[in-house]
């Protein structure tokens, strides 16, 4: 008979016979029932530890030993879930990507503005595990480690670009934006300033700056009729 079954039988016997159980013994029994943290809790601790170390030390400076130590788990626990450091990093970025809801109302300019403001607002947080903070720390590594760069582009970055594509397509379909717009180029123009300010210029990162970027891009991309309406809202 297993230890747990023996303990269960003993506890039920004690209850049946009216034997009191001390608070210390009760606490020990509850601890045994609780056991180790559930798998999702362990996985989340590992992924958060990975993002923290990436933000602090970059990809090259982050080791599986360091992740295991910070998360309070053994290395075999890591390898059972992610066979390599690259797999772990990609999983951490995708699991804890900054959550920005895609606006579903308003015209294209309003939707893109809302999307950019929300994204830049998250980037102003001091939390070092935000997607922007981590990407800023490993940007050079994405070029140095080609497979890592390709994996992140296929997953996290591709998803973010697809979201912006959808918002811009709303403007093309409605006639607000030029029909022959180079959408990929416009997405680059909208997304790049945040990383430039984080890594190069050190300029302010705020929703107000995001609005200005959208206005500059849209003023140059509006279809002629839409541009007239924006300049003469009373028409």
C-alpha positions as CSV (number, residue, x, y, z in Angstrom):
1,X,0.0,0.0,0.0
2,X,1.4,3.5,-0.9
3,X,2.2,6.1,1.7
4,X,-0.6,8.4,0.6
5,X,-3.2,5.6,0.9
6,X,-1.8,4.7,4.3
7,X,-2.1,8.3,5.4
8,X,-5.6,8.6,4.1
9,X,-6.6,5.4,5.9
10,X,-5.0,6.7,9.2
11,X,-6.8,10.1,8.8
12,X,-10.2,8.5,8.2
13,X,-9.6,6.1,11.2
14,X,-8.8,9.1,13.4
15,X,-11.9,10.9,12.3
16,X,-14.0,7.8,12.9
17,X,-12.6,7.3,16.4
18,X,-12.9,10.9,17.3
19,X,-9.2,11.4,17.7
20,X,-8.2,15.1,17.5
21,X,-5.6,16.2,15.0
22,X,-3.2,18.9,16.1
23,X,-3.0,22.1,14.0
24,X,0.6,21.2,13.1
25,X,-0.4,17.8,11.9
26,X,-3.3,19.3,9.9
27,X,-1.0,21.8,8.3
28,X,1.4,19.0,7.3
29,X,-1.5,17.0,5.8
30,X,-2.7,20.0,3.8
31,X,0.8,20.6,2.5
32,X,1.0,17.0,1.4
33,X,-2.3,17.2,-0.4
34,X,-1.2,20.5,-2.1
35,X,2.0,18.9,-3.3
36,X,4.3,20.6,-5.9
37,X,3.0,23.5,-8.0
38,X,0.9,22.6,-11.0
39,X,2.6,22.4,-14.4
40,X,1.2,25.7,-15.7
41,X,2.6,27.5,-12.7
42,X,6.1,25.9,-13.2
43,X,6.0,26.7,-16.9
44,X,5.0,30.3,-16.3
45,X,7.8,30.8,-13.7
46,X,10.3,29.5,-16.3
47,X,9.0,31.7,-19.1
48,X,9.0,34.9,-16.9
49,X,12.6,34.1,-15.6
50,X,13.7,33.7,-19.3
51,X,12.3,37.1,-20.2
52,X,13.9,38.8,-17.2
53,X,17.3,37.3,-18.0
54,X,17.0,38.2,-21.7
55,X,16.2,41.8,-20.8
56,X,19.2,41.9,-18.4
57,X,21.8,40.0,-20.3
58,X,20.6,39.5,-23.9
59,X,20.4,36.1,-25.7
60,X,24.1,35.3,-25.4
61,X,24.2,36.1,-21.7
62,X,21.2,34.0,-20.9
63,X,21.9,30.3,-20.0
64,X,19.5,27.5,-19.2
65,X,21.4,27.1,-15.9
66,X,20.6,30.7,-15.0
67,X,16.9,30.3,-16.1
68,X,16.6,27.1,-13.9
69,X,18.1,28.8,-10.9
70,X,15.9,31.9,-11.1
71,X,12.8,29.9,-11.7
72,X,13.7,27.5,-8.9
73,X,13.5,24.3,-11.0
74,X,16.0,21.7,-12.2
75,X,17.4,21.7,-15.7
76,X,15.6,18.4,-16.6
77,X,12.4,20.3,-16.1
78,X,13.4,22.8,-18.8
79,X,14.5,20.1,-21.2
80,X,11.3,18.2,-20.8
81,X,9.4,21.2,-22.2
82,X,11.9,23.0,-24.4
83,X,14.7,21.0,-26.0
84,X,16.9,24.1,-26.6
85,X,17.5,27.7,-25.5
86,X,16.1,29.0,-28.7
87,X,12.8,27.1,-28.3
88,X,12.5,28.4,-24.7
89,X,13.1,32.0,-25.8
90,X,10.6,31.9,-28.6
91,X,8.0,30.3,-26.3
92,X,8.6,33.0,-23.6
93,X,8.2,35.8,-26.1
94,X,5.0,34.4,-27.7
95,X,3.4,33.4,-24.4
96,X,4.0,36.8,-22.7
97,X,3.7,39.0,-25.8
98,X,2.3,42.5,-25.0
99,X,-1.4,42.1,-25.4
100,X,-2.9,44.8,-27.6
101,X,-6.5,44.5,-28.7
102,X,-7.2,45.1,-32.3
103,X,-9.7,48.0,-32.5
104,X,-12.9,47.2,-34.3
105,X,-14.6,50.5,-34.7
106,X,-13.8,53.9,-36.3
107,X,-12.1,54.6,-39.6
108,X,-8.6,53.4,-40.5
109,X,-6.8,56.3,-39.0
110,X,-8.7,56.1,-35.7
111,X,-8.1,52.3,-35.5
112,X,-4.4,52.6,-36.2
113,X,-4.1,55.5,-33.8
114,X,-5.8,53.5,-31.0
115,X,-3.6,50.4,-31.7
116,X,-0.4,52.4,-31.7
117,X,-1.3,54.4,-28.6
118,X,-2.1,51.2,-26.7
119,X,1.2,49.6,-27.8
120,X,3.3,52.6,-27.0
121,X,1.6,52.9,-23.6
122,X,2.7,49.4,-22.7
123,X,6.2,50.3,-23.8
124,X,6.4,53.1,-21.3
125,X,6.0,50.6,-18.4
126,X,9.0,50.0,-16.3
127,X,8.3,46.2,-16.4
128,X,11.4,44.8,-18.0
129,X,9.6,41.8,-19.4
130,X,7.6,43.8,-21.9
131,X,8.1,42.6,-25.5
132,X,9.7,45.9,-26.5
133,X,12.2,45.7,-23.7
134,X,13.2,42.2,-24.4
135,X,13.4,42.7,-28.2
136,X,15.6,45.8,-27.6
137,X,18.0,43.6,-25.6
138,X,18.2,40.8,-28.2
139,X,17.9,42.8,-31.4
140,X,21.6,42.2,-32.3
141,X,21.3,38.5,-31.5
142,X,18.5,38.2,-34.0
143,X,21.0,38.9,-36.7
144,X,23.8,36.9,-35.2
145,X,21.7,33.8,-34.6
146,X,19.8,33.4,-37.9
147,X,17.5,30.5,-36.8
148,X,16.4,32.5,-33.7
149,X,15.7,35.6,-35.8
150,X,13.7,33.6,-38.3
151,X,11.7,31.8,-35.6
152,X,10.8,35.1,-33.9
153,X,9.9,36.7,-37.2
154,X,7.6,33.8,-38.1
155,X,5.8,33.9,-34.8
156,X,5.7,37.1,-32.7
157,X,6.7,39.7,-35.3
158,X,4.6,38.2,-38.1
159,X,1.5,38.3,-35.9
160,X,2.0,42.0,-35.0
161,X,2.5,42.9,-38.6
162,X,-0.6,41.0,-39.6
163,X,-2.6,42.9,-37.1
164,X,-1.4,46.2,-38.6
165,X,-2.0,44.9,-42.2
166,X,-5.7,44.3,-41.3
167,X,-6.1,47.8,-39.9
168,X,-4.6,49.4,-43.0
169,X,-6.7,47.2,-45.3
170,X,-9.8,48.8,-43.7
171,X,-8.6,52.1,-45.0
172,X,-7.8,50.8,-48.5
173,X,-11.2,49.1,-48.7
174,X,-13.1,52.2,-47.6
175,X,-11.2,54.5,-49.9
176,X,-9.5,56.3,-47.0
177,X,-6.0,55.2,-48.2
178,X,-4.5,54.9,-51.6
179,X,-5.4,51.6,-53.4
180,X,-1.9,51.0,-54.5
181,X,-0.4,51.5,-51.1
182,X,2.8,49.6,-50.3
183,X,1.4,48.1,-47.1
184,X,4.6,46.4,-46.0
185,X,6.5,49.7,-46.2
186,X,3.9,51.5,-44.2
187,X,3.9,48.9,-41.5
188,X,7.7,49.4,-41.3
189,X,7.2,53.1,-41.0
190,X,4.7,52.7,-38.2
191,X,6.6,50.1,-36.2
192,X,10.2,51.2,-36.5
193,X,10.1,54.5,-34.4
194,X,9.6,52.7,-31.1
195,X,12.7,50.6,-31.4
196,X,14.7,53.6,-32.8
197,X,13.7,55.7,-29.7
198,X,14.5,52.8,-27.4
199,X,17.9,52.0,-28.9
200,X,19.2,55.0,-30.8
201,X,17.7,58.5,-30.1
202,X,16.4,58.0,-26.6
203,X,13.4,60.2,-27.5
204,X,10.2,60.1,-25.5
205,X,8.0,57.0,-25.7
206,X,4.4,58.0,-25.2
207,X,0.9,57.6,-26.7
208,X,1.2,61.3,-27.9
209,X,4.3,60.4,-29.9
210,X,2.5,57.4,-31.4
211,X,-0.4,59.7,-32.5
212,X,2.1,62.0,-34.3
213,X,3.6,59.1,-36.2
214,X,0.2,57.9,-37.4
215,X,-0.7,61.4,-38.5
216,X,2.5,61.9,-40.5
217,X,2.1,58.5,-42.2
218,X,-1.6,58.9,-42.9
219,X,-1.2,62.5,-44.2
220,X,1.2,61.1,-46.9
221,X,-1.0,58.0,-47.7
222,X,-4.5,59.4,-47.8
223,X,-6.5,59.0,-51.0
224,X,-7.1,62.5,-52.5
225,X,-10.8,62.6,-51.6
226,X,-10.0,61.4,-48.0
227,X,-7.3,64.1,-47.7
228,X,-9.8,66.8,-48.7
229,X,-12.3,65.6,-46.2
230,X,-9.6,65.6,-43.4
231,X,-8.5,69.1,-44.4
232,X,-12.2,70.4,-44.6
233,X,-14.2,68.4,-42.1
234,X,-17.2,70.7,-42.7
235,X,-17.6,69.5,-46.3
